[in-house]
Amino acid sequence: MLRKDRPVTKWIKVSLLRVIWLEAQQPLVQSRVARIANSMDDRKLGILMVCPVGDAYHLIDGQHRAMAVMQFAGPNELIQCNVYKDCTTPAQAADLWTGANMNRAKPAACDAFIVAVTAGNEPEVAVNKIIVAAGLTVGKSSTGIRAVAAC
């Protein structure tokens, strides 16, 4: 059964988003912010998780994306957030962060490769042409290559 006190989705000015409780969030990695900003596509940002703290919002999940939006579009840009009004302590924020981040399964390399080929990403498409020309495939079949990173 889903909780009755689910978050409310709002568009919030990115300048109001920050990590207030440092102990409830991973450290900011500037290279990750730059990578997101350099390939900015707002359709791929997802919805950030925040909770109100005073006149700002603590970033439970999505600090790198928020900082990339700030860098790319400026402090007045709006970003879609799920607001957890019942989250009022660092412990509650840390619990939500853990639940959002530790329960995600990282895709297998061969699955990520297949999806990248389907998306038309040039490096993966080029490598896949070589694999197919050799009579092989990527995947878990008997003729499948799993070690796509080596390709």
N, C-alpha and C positions, 0 to 999 in steps of 0.2 A: 504494500500500500504506500502511495506517495504521501509525503508530508503535506499538511495543510498550510504551513507557513513557508511556502515556496518563495523563491526570490521574485522580485518585480524587475522587469526589463525596462531600462531607461537609456536614453541617449544623454551622455554626460560630457561636458567640456573636458578635454584631456588635461588641461592645466589643473583641474581639481583632483586628479588621480595621482597618488604617490604611495610609496611603501612607508607607512607610519610605524608599524611594528616590525623592525628589522629582523627580530628573532623568529618571526612567523613567515618568513619569505626567504628564498634563496638569494644569493648575491647577484647584483646586476652585472651582466657581462656586456661591455660596450661593443665587442665584435659581433655579438648576436643582434644587438640593436641595429648596428650598421647594416648587417646582412638583410634584416627584415626591411629596413628603410630603403635600401638600394633596390629591392625587388618588390616594392610596395604594391599590393593588390588588395584593396579593401574587401573584396569578396572572400579572401582567404584568412582574414583576421580572426574570425570567430567572435564569440561574445566573452568579454572579460568578466571576472568575478570580483566584486568589490563589496565593502561594507562602509556605512557612513561613520565618520569619526569627526566630530565637531563640524566645521564648515568644509571639510574635504572628504575624500573617500580613500580608504586603505585598499591597495591592490592585493587581493587574495591570490589571484592567478591572472597573469597577462602583463606583468610589468615590462617585459621586453617589447611586446607589441605596443603598449601604450607609449613608451619612450620613442619607439620608431615612428609612430604617428606624430608625436610632438616634433620630432626632428624633420619629418617629411612635410607635414602640413601646418605646423605651428600650434601654439597653445590654445587657440580658440576652436580647433577642430572638435567635432562631436564624435564620440565612439560609443558603440553599443555595449551596455554592461548589465549583468544580472546583479541586482542590489540585494544583499542579504541583511535585512534590517535587524534580524535577531542575533547577528554576530556582533558582539560588543566587547570582546576581550581578545588579546593576542592568542590565547589558547584555542578559542573557537575558530579564529582565522587560520591558525596552523592546522587544525583538524580538517577544515575545508580544503586547504591547500594540499594536504596529504591525500585526502580522498580523491581530489581531482587529478593529481599527478602520479600517484603511486599505483593506481588501478588501471592505468592505460597500458595496453600491450604494444610494444614497439613492433612494427611490421618486419617480417623476415626480409632479408636483403633481396631475395629473388622476387617476392611479392611487390616490394617497392619498385624494383626494376621493371616488372611487367606493367605496373600502373604508369610509370614514367614513359614507357614506350607508347602506351595508349594515349597519354596526354600529348605526345608528339615532341617530347624533350629531345633535342638534337643529339647529344652524346649517347643517350641510351638507344635511340633509333639507329644510329650508325653502328653501334656495337651489336645490336640485335640483327641487323642485316648480315653481318659477318657470321654470327652464330647460325642463322637460318641457312646461309649458303653452305655451311659445313654439315648441314643435315641434322642439326641439333636444335634444342629448344631450351628455354630457361624455365626451371621449375623442378618439381619433385618426381618427375617421371623417369623411366629408365634411360631415356636419351636427354634428360634435362640437366642443365648446368645450374648448380646452386651457388657456386662461388662467383657471383657476378662482379663483385668488387675487384677480383683478379683480372677480369676481362677488361 
